Amino acid sequence: MTTPIDTTGSAGPVETGPAAAAAPAKKIEGRSPGRIAWDRLKRDKVALAGGVVVVLLILAAIFAPVLSSLFGHPVDEPHPDQINPDLGLPKGAWGGMSGDFLLGVDPTFGRDVFSRILYGARISLTVALLAAAVSVVIGVVFGAAAGYFGGWVDSAISRVMDVLLAFPQLLFSIALVSVMPNEIFGLSGSGVRMAILVLVIGFFGWPYIGRIVRGQALSLRHREFVDAARSLGAGSGHILFRELLPNLVAPILVYATLIIPTNILSEAALSFLGAGVKPPTPSWGQMLSEATKIYQVDPTYMVIPGIAIFVTVLAFNLFGDGLRDALDPKGN
C-alpha cells in the first residue's frame, strides 16, 4: 500500500481510512423561539426568584386548608382567651405571635392571622386571575379586530376604550355592590361579591391590553403571510385567529402576567372600601380596613397583610418583567 503524499509540508504520512472518519463534524442544532426565551429567562435570576415566589403563593392558596390545619387554626375559629379584655388587644407582643399562633391573632375575635392570610390569598389570586382572563379575552378580540379591519371599526372600538379608561372604576364598583341582590346565578354572599369584582375589574381592564393588541395587529396585517392567506381565499375570521393571533401570543402572555398584580391591588382597594367579599370571609384588603382602628397601638395586624400584598405584587412584577425581556425578539 502506498503512502499518500503530504501536501502540507509535514514529514509524517497523512492518516486515512476508518480512523479519520471516526471524528464526525459537530452537528449544528437549531433552537425554537420557546427554547431561546427559556434560555434567556434562566439567565435572569431575579425573574426566576419572582416566578418561584408566585408558584409558592399559588400553592399556598390551593392548599390553604392543609397548611392551616398543620400550622394554624380553623380560619373562622375565635380565640377570646387570646384577647386582653381590658384593652381589646391581643395578649403578648407583636399582635399575639407565639408558637401556637405564628402570625398572631386578629384583635376583634382572636382568629388566627396565619390562616386568614392563606385564605385571603385564595380570594385575591382567584379574583386577579379570573379578572385577567376576562380582560385578555375581551381585549384580544376587540384589539385584534380594531387593528385588522381599521376604518370605522377601529374608530368605534378605540372610542369605547377611551371612555372605559376614563370611567371611575372604584365608584362604579361600590355603587354596583350596593344595588346587587344577595343571590344571583346560584351564587350567594361572598360568591356574588367575587363575581362582581371579577366582572368589574376584568371589564374595565381590557382596554389596556386591547391597545397593545391593536398596535401589534396594525403592524402585522400587511405582512406577507397575511397577504398569502388572503390570496388563498381565507376569511377574516381565519386570518384573525389562525394567522394573527399566534403571532400575538408573546405580548399577550407578558401583559397577562403584568395585569395580575394590578388586579390584586384593585381587589384589595375595593375590599378596603367595603366593596369586596363579605365578612367573615377573609381578604387582605378587608384585614387592612379592620387594622385602621388599632394600628396606632398595635400595628402588627396592618403590617402582615400589607407585606403579603407587597410581596405578591412585587413577585408578579419581577416575573412579568423578566418574561417580557425573554420573549423580546430583539433581545440578546
N, C-alpha and C positions, 0 to 999 in steps of 0.2 A: 504494500500500500504506500503510495507516495504522500509525502508531507506537503500540505498546501503552502504556497508561498505567502509570507507575511509582508503585506504591503505597507504596514505601519512603521516599519524600520526597526522592530524589536528583534532580538536574536532568537527567541524561542518560537516554537511552532504554534500555529493557531489551532485552538481546540474546537473540534467539530463533533458531530454525532449526537447521541442522546443526552450527554452531559450539558451541551449548550442549550438544548431545548427544554431542560428541566427548570429554567428560570423564566417563567412567563412574565409578560409585562403587567404592571399593576392595572387592575380594572377600574375604570372611572365610573362612579355611580352618581346618578342624578338625585337631587333632593326635591321632594314635593314642597309646595308652599306651606303646608302644615308642619312638615319637619323643620323647615327653615324657621318658622315662627316659634316652634318649641325650643329649638337650639338658642334662639335669641332670648326667650323667656327664662331659660335655665341660667343664663349668664346674669340676669337681673335678680340679685339676691333679695333686694328689698321687696320687689313684686312677689317673689316666691314666699317670703315671710308673710306678706299680706294675704296671699292665697291660702296658706296654711291656717292662719287665724280665721279666715272666712269659713273654711271647711270645719274647723273645730267648733265655731259658733253654730253652724247649721246642725252638726251632730249633737251638740248640747241641747239645742232646741228640740230636735227629734226625740232624743232620749231623756227629756226633762223628767218624766215620771220615775225613771230608773235612777237617775242621779239624785233626785230629790229624796227617794227612799233610802239611798245608800249614805248620803252625806248631809241630809237635811230632814225636814219635816213636811207633812202634807201642806200644800200651798195655802189653804184656807183655814188651817187649824190654829185657833187662837191660843196664846200662852199668857194669860193675865198675870201669872206668877212672875213673869219676866219684866213687868212694868211696875215702876215705883208709883204707888197710889197717891202719894203726896205731890209729886212733881209731874206725873203723867208722862214720864220719860223712861226709856229702857234702863234697867239696872246695869250698873257697871259702865266702864269706859268704852268709847268707840261704838256707841249705839247698841251695846249689849253683846259685843262679839265674844265668843267663847268657843271651846272645843265642841260644844253641842250646837251652837248657832254660829256658823263660820263667818257670816256677814252681819250678824246681829239680828235684831227684830224691829218690826215697824212700831212706831210709838203709839199707834191707835189701839191695836188689838194684840200686839205681841206676836204677830205672824212672822215666820222665818223669811228673812230677806233673800237668802240664797235661793230658796225655792221660787220666790216671786220674781227674781231676776231671770231664772231659767224659763219660767212660763211667760214672762214678759218678752223674752227673746222670740218665743213662738209667735206672739201677736205681731211684733214689729217685723220680723222676717217674712211672715206669711203675707201681711198687707203689702210690704215693699215688693216682694217677688211677684205677687199676683198683679199689683198695680203696674209694675214694669212690663209684665206680659201684655196687659191691656194697652199700654202706651206703645209698645213695639208693634203690635198687630195693626192698630189703627194708624200709627204714624207711617209704617212701611207701605200700607195700601194706598193711603191718600198722598203721601210724599212721592211714591213712585208714579202714581197716576198724574200728579201735577207736573213732574219733571218730564215724563214721556209724552203726554198729549200736548202740553203747553197751551197757548191761546187762552180762551175764556175759562177752560178747566183749571189751568194754572192760576189764573187771576182769582177765581172764585175760592179755590182751596186756600190760597195764600191769604186772602182777606179773612177767611174763617180762622186761620191760625193766628193772625194778628189780633183778632177780637179775643180769642181764648187766652192769649198771652197777657192781655191787658185786664182780664177778668179777675176780680178779687176772690181767689180760691178759698181762703180761710173763712171769709164771711159767708160765702155760699155754702160751705160745708156745715157751719154752725146753724145756719138757717134751715138747711135740709134736714139735719138731725132733729131739730125741734118740731118738725111737722110730720116726720115719718112715723108710721104705726109701729107698735111693739112687735108685730109679727107680719112677715111678708115672705112669699115664696117658700114657705116651710121653715124659715129662719125666725128666731126669736131672740130677744135680749141682745147679748153681745154679738151674736151672729149677724143681726141686722146692722149693727154699727160697723162691723168689719166689712160687710158687703158695701155699705155706703162709702167707707173710706177707700176701698179698692176702686170703686167706680169713679169717685170724685178725683182722687189723686191720679188714677190712670187716664181719665178723660182729659183732665187739664194738663197732663204731661206729654201727650202725644205730639203737640206742635213742635216741641224741641227736636225730637227725632225725625218728625216729618220734614223739617227744614233741611236736616242733614241728608236724608234720603233724596229729597227733591234735587239738591245740588249735585249729588252723585249721578242721579238719573239724567239730569241735563247734560252732563259730560259724557254719558255712555250711549245716549240714544242715537248718536250719529256715528258710532263705531262700526267697523267693518262687519263684525259678527251680527249686529242688529240689522244692517242692510242686507246681509246674506239671508237671514231668516225671513225678512220681509219679501225678498225677491223669490223665495221658495213658496210663498203663499201663506206664511204663518200669520195668525191673527194677533190682535193687540194683547189678548189675554196670555197667549203662548209667549209672546216676546217679553211681557212684563214678568211673568212668574217662572219662565224657563230660561230666559236669556239674561235679563237684567238682575233679577233677584239673586241668583248665585254669585254675581259679582259684587253684591252689596252686603254679603254675609259679614265680612270683616268690620266695616263701620257699624253695622247693626249690633254685632256682638260686643264691640267696645263700648258703645253708648249704653247698652243694656246694663253692663257692669258699673257704669258711672251714674246711671239714673237711680240705681237701687239705694245708695246712701242718701240721695236727695229725698227719696220716698220715706226712708226711715226717719229722717228729720221732720218731714211733713206729718207723719203719723204721730210722732212724739209731740209736736206742737199742737196738733188737734186734740190729742188726749190730755195735754196740759190745760187746754182751754175748756175741757169738758165735753168735746165733741167726739171723743174716742169710745172705746169699749166701756161698758157699764161695770162699776164695782159689783162684786169683789174680784172680777177678772183682772189679773194684774197687767199693767202696762208701764213701760219705762216713763213715758210722759206723765201718766197718772201718778206714779210714785213721786216724781219731781213736784207735781202740783201739791200733793199731800205734805211734802217736806218743807214747802214755803212757810208753813205755820210754825215750825220749830227750828228752822235752820240756824237761827241766831244762838240757840242754846245747845243744839245737837246737830251739827252739820253733816254727820256721817250718813244719815238717811238720804240726803241730797247728793252727796258725793258719789255714792256707789252706783245709782242708776245713771248719773252723769258720766262716770267713767265707762260704763257699759255702752252708752250711746257713742261716746268719743272713740273708743277702741273699734267698735263695729264700723262706724263711718270711715275712720282712717284706714282700716284694713281693706275695705272695698275700694276706696280711692287709690290706694297704693297698687292694688292688684289691677284695677282698671287702667291706670297709667302705664304699668308695665305691659299689659296686654295690648294697649294702643301702640306702644313702641315696637313690640314684637311683630305685630301684623302690618306695620308700615312697610310698603314695598320699597321705599327709598332708604330704609334703614340699613345699617351695616350687618 
